[in-house]
Amino acid sequence: MGNRMNEGFKLYMEGNVEIELFDDDLMIFSVHGSRDDTYQVSMNENMWLCDCDDYQYRSEKEPGSFVCKHLWAAFFKVAELKNED
């Protein structure tokens, strides 16, 4: 998990996380991945989801049980936004 967290932090630090929607009940981000692909990360009712293949495959049996690098990148962006308040 540490590697995905580090990769997510790198994506965040490089400015690869864009806010599409941000409120208490629903958050949507576009995260530009390391291979020039863009993934949608969302949080709805405290359930985080990503549409990347890594997340889709690994969380198939139990949704929400896996954190990909794109989710990590969004988590870091949320922390930044919360600290601005």
Phi, psi and omega per residue, in radians:
M1 nan -0.612 -3.118
G2 -0.980 -0.674 -3.141
N3 -1.130 -0.750 3.113
R4 -1.146 -0.648 3.091
M5 -1.102 -0.796 3.119
N6 -1.092 -0.735 3.118
E7 -1.142 -0.663 3.079
G8 -1.136 -0.689 3.106
F9 -1.114 -0.694 3.105
K10 -1.101 -0.782 3.090
L11 -1.018 -0.766 3.125
Y12 -1.095 -0.855 -3.096
M13 -1.117 -0.517 3.124
E14 -1.439 0.044 3.089
G15 1.354 0.505 -3.076
N16 -1.606 0.239 -3.138
V17 -2.027 2.076 3.115
E18 -1.963 2.398 3.119
I19 -1.470 2.158 3.031
E20 -1.678 -0.734 3.131
L21 -2.685 2.393 -3.113
F22 -2.529 1.841 2.955
D23 -2.549 -3.126 -3.018
D24 -1.115 -0.573 -3.047
D25 -1.717 -0.370 -3.075
L26 -2.559 2.234 3.075
M27 -2.264 2.356 3.092
I28 -2.334 2.282 3.135
F29 -2.243 2.608 2.910
S30 -1.829 2.179 -3.138
V31 -2.034 2.096 3.121
H32 -1.456 2.031 -3.073
G33 -1.371 3.113 -3.081
S34 -1.284 -0.225 -3.133
R35 -1.919 0.485 3.133
D36 1.151 0.260 3.030
D37 -1.635 2.679 3.085
T38 -2.030 2.325 -3.095
Y39 -2.087 2.570 3.080
Q40 -1.683 2.196 3.063
V41 -1.976 2.325 -3.133
S42 -2.428 2.685 3.020
M43 -2.262 2.141 3.119
N44 -2.384 2.127 -3.120
E45 0.940 0.796 3.097
N46 1.125 0.292 3.058
M47 -1.910 2.066 3.137
W48 -1.624 2.408 -3.139
L49 -2.410 2.642 3.025
C50 -2.385 2.564 -3.127
D51 -1.682 0.247 3.086
C52 -1.308 2.747 -3.130
D53 -1.078 -0.688 -3.122
D54 -1.030 -0.867 3.132
Y55 -1.138 -0.809 -3.097
Q56 -1.026 -0.744 -3.117
Y57 -1.243 -0.838 -3.016
R58 -1.348 -0.392 -3.137
S59 -1.845 0.217 -3.074
E60 -1.005 -0.776 -3.083
K61 -1.311 -0.599 -3.106
E62 -2.437 1.542 -3.104
P63 -0.918 2.394 3.140
G64 1.525 0.016 -3.073
S65 -1.594 -0.072 -3.048
F66 -2.270 2.512 3.123
V67 -2.105 1.966 3.102
C68 -1.506 3.031 -3.119
K69 -1.138 -0.491 3.132
H70 -1.242 -0.659 3.045
L71 -1.120 -0.771 3.098
W72 -1.001 -0.776 3.140
A73 -1.029 -0.749 3.112
A74 -1.156 -0.680 3.100
F75 -1.019 -0.770 3.126
F76 -1.112 -0.657 3.102
K77 -1.145 -0.726 3.097
V78 -1.072 -0.760 3.119
A79 -1.041 -0.735 3.101
E80 -1.056 -0.824 -3.104
L81 -1.146 -0.683 3.124
K82 -1.168 -0.606 3.120
N83 -1.236 -0.398 3.108
E84 -1.288 -0.382 -3.108
D85 -1.231 nan nan
